[in-house]
Amino acid sequence: MKILNIHKTITPDQLLNVLQQKLNLLFRQQRQTDISLVYENKDGAIEISQPDLYEKFLVSIAIKGQELLITRTADYIDDVNALTVESILNEIFAELADDGKVTLVLEG
Protein backbone atom coordinates (compact mmCIF):
# COMPACT_ATOMS: atom_id res chain seq x y z
CA MET A 1 0.00 0.00 0.00
CA LYS A 2 1.05 3.54 -0.72
CA ILE A 3 -0.38 6.51 1.14
CA LEU A 4 -0.26 9.97 -0.41
CA ASN A 5 -1.34 13.20 1.23
CA ILE A 6 -2.74 15.65 -1.34
CA HIS A 7 -3.30 18.36 1.29
CA LYS A 8 -6.90 18.69 0.17
CA THR A 9 -10.07 16.84 1.04
CA ILE A 10 -11.99 15.16 -1.78
CA THR A 11 -14.82 12.67 -1.84
CA PRO A 12 -14.79 9.31 -3.62
CA ASP A 13 -17.39 10.68 -6.04
CA GLN A 14 -15.18 13.68 -6.88
CA LEU A 15 -12.20 11.40 -7.48
CA LEU A 16 -14.31 9.07 -9.60
CA ASN A 17 -15.50 12.01 -11.69
CA VAL A 18 -11.93 13.21 -12.33
CA LEU A 19 -10.81 9.70 -13.27
CA GLN A 20 -13.74 9.30 -15.66
CA GLN A 21 -12.78 12.55 -17.37
CA LYS A 22 -9.04 11.96 -17.64
CA LEU A 23 -7.70 8.47 -17.04
CA ASN A 24 -8.87 6.60 -20.16
CA LEU A 25 -7.90 9.44 -22.46
CA LEU A 26 -4.40 9.72 -20.99
CA PHE A 27 -4.02 5.94 -20.82
CA ARG A 28 -4.90 5.49 -24.49
CA GLN A 29 -2.51 8.28 -25.50
CA GLN A 30 0.41 6.91 -23.52
CA ARG A 31 -0.10 3.25 -24.39
CA GLN A 32 -1.30 3.84 -27.98
CA THR A 33 -4.09 1.34 -27.43
CA ASP A 34 -7.87 1.18 -27.45
CA ILE A 35 -8.07 -0.54 -24.05
CA SER A 36 -10.70 1.04 -21.79
CA LEU A 37 -10.36 0.98 -18.04
CA VAL A 38 -13.34 0.54 -15.76
CA TYR A 39 -13.87 2.63 -12.59
CA GLU A 40 -16.20 1.73 -9.76
CA ASN A 41 -16.96 3.15 -6.35
CA LYS A 42 -17.01 0.05 -4.14
CA ASP A 43 -17.91 0.92 -0.57
CA GLY A 44 -16.11 4.26 -0.75
CA ALA A 45 -12.97 2.98 -2.51
CA ILE A 46 -12.44 3.61 -6.20
CA GLU A 47 -11.37 0.48 -8.06
CA ILE A 48 -9.72 0.69 -11.46
CA SER A 49 -9.87 -2.50 -13.50
CA GLN A 50 -9.98 -3.98 -16.96
CA PRO A 51 -12.14 -7.13 -16.66
CA ASP A 52 -11.41 -8.31 -20.20
CA LEU A 53 -7.69 -8.59 -19.39
CA TYR A 54 -7.42 -9.01 -15.60
CA GLU A 55 -9.29 -11.08 -13.02
CA LYS A 56 -8.73 -8.53 -10.24
CA PHE A 57 -8.62 -4.77 -9.99
CA LEU A 58 -5.38 -3.00 -10.97
CA VAL A 59 -5.61 -0.23 -8.37
CA SER A 60 -7.91 0.57 -5.47
CA ILE A 61 -7.95 4.05 -3.94
CA ALA A 62 -9.55 4.72 -0.56
CA ILE A 63 -9.78 8.23 0.85
CA LYS A 64 -9.10 9.06 4.49
CA GLY A 65 -9.27 12.80 5.06
CA GLN A 66 -6.56 14.32 2.85
CA GLU A 67 -4.83 10.98 2.31
CA LEU A 68 -5.23 8.59 -0.57
CA LEU A 69 -4.66 4.96 0.39
CA ILE A 70 -3.57 3.25 -2.81
CA THR A 71 -3.49 -0.52 -3.17
CA ARG A 72 -2.16 -2.26 -6.26
CA THR A 73 -2.97 -5.90 -6.90
CA ALA A 74 0.28 -7.80 -6.36
CA ASP A 75 -0.32 -9.99 -9.43
CA TYR A 76 0.06 -7.01 -11.75
CA ILE A 77 2.80 -4.89 -10.14
CA ASP A 78 5.19 -5.30 -13.09
CA ASP A 79 2.49 -5.20 -15.78
CA VAL A 80 2.93 -2.41 -18.32
CA ASN A 81 -0.74 -1.38 -18.14
CA ALA A 82 -0.67 -1.24 -14.34
CA LEU A 83 2.55 0.79 -14.40
CA THR A 84 1.05 3.19 -16.93
CA VAL A 85 -2.06 3.62 -14.76
CA GLU A 86 0.10 4.35 -11.73
CA SER A 87 2.12 6.95 -13.61
CA ILE A 88 -1.00 8.72 -14.85
CA LEU A 89 -2.57 8.61 -11.39
CA ASN A 90 0.47 10.37 -9.97
CA GLU A 91 -0.05 13.18 -12.51
CA ILE A 92 -3.76 13.40 -11.70
CA PHE A 93 -3.09 13.46 -7.93
CA ALA A 94 -0.63 16.33 -8.42
CA GLU A 95 -3.33 18.25 -10.32
CA LEU A 96 -5.86 17.57 -7.54
CA ALA A 97 -3.48 18.44 -4.71
CA ASP A 98 -3.48 21.76 -2.98
CA ASP A 99 -0.80 23.82 -4.80
CA GLY A 100 0.32 20.65 -6.63
CA LYS A 101 1.85 19.40 -3.40
CA VAL A 102 1.72 15.62 -2.89
CA THR A 103 3.47 14.10 0.10
CA LEU A 104 4.39 10.42 0.28
CA VAL A 105 3.31 9.23 3.72
CA LEU A 106 3.99 5.50 3.32
CA GLU A 107 5.16 3.19 0.59
CA GLY A 108 5.22 -0.49 1.22
N, C-alpha and C positions, 0 to 999 in steps of 0.2 A: 504494500500500500504506500501511496505517496500522498502527503498532505500539503496543500498549497494554501497560503493566506493571500487573498486578493484585496484585502483591506476595504472591502465593500460587501454589504449584505445583498444577496440575491435569492430569489425563490427557485425551486426546481422548475416551475413553469416558465420563469424568465430565462433560465438557462436552456431549457428545452426549445424555446422560441428562437434563441440566438443560434443554437445548433442547427435547427431546421432551416434557418436562413443561410447559413454559411458553410457548414461542414461538408455536405455532399458536393457543393460547387468547388470548394478548395481541394477536396479529395480527388475529384475527377481531373482537375487541372494538374495536380502534382503527379498523380499516378498515370495520367493519360489512359483512362479506362472508363467504362460505362457502368461500373459497379456502383450500386446505391446502398448506402448504409441505412439502417433502421434505428430510430430513437424511440424509447418508451420511458414513461415515468412509472416506475414500479415501486410503489410504497415510498415515494419521496426520493428515490435514487434514479438518476437518469442512466439507462443502459443503452449502449451503442453496440449494435450487432449487424451481422450480415448472414441471415439464416440459410441462404442458398450455399454459402461457403463454409460456415462454421457452426458447430453444434452449440457453442456457448457464446455469451456476450464477449466482445473485445474489451470494452471498458465500461466500468460502472462508476458514476460520480454521485456521491452523497454530499449534502451541504449541511454544515454545522456552523451556524453564525457566519463568519467571514471566511471560513475554511472550506476548501473542497477536498473531500476524501476520495481519492482516485484509486480504484482497484482494476488491475489488468488481469485477465485470465492467464494463468501461468502457461497454458498450452500454446499460447500464441505470442509470447514475449518477443521472439525473434522473427516473427512473421512481418513481411514487408508492408502489408496493409495495416497491421496493428501499429507498427512503428510510424507509418505515415499519419495515422489518426492521432497518435500521441503528439507528434510534431505540430500538427495543425491545432490541436487543443491548446497547446502551450501558447500559440499565437493568439487564439481566441481569448484565453484567460488574461493575457496581457492587455488586450483591448477592453475587457470587462473591468479590470482592476482599477482601483482608485489611483489616478496619475500613472497608470501603466506599471504600477509597482506590485510584483508578485514575489512573495517570500516562501522559500521552501522550508516547511516546518519539520517534515519527516520524509525520508525515502528509505524504503526497506521492503 
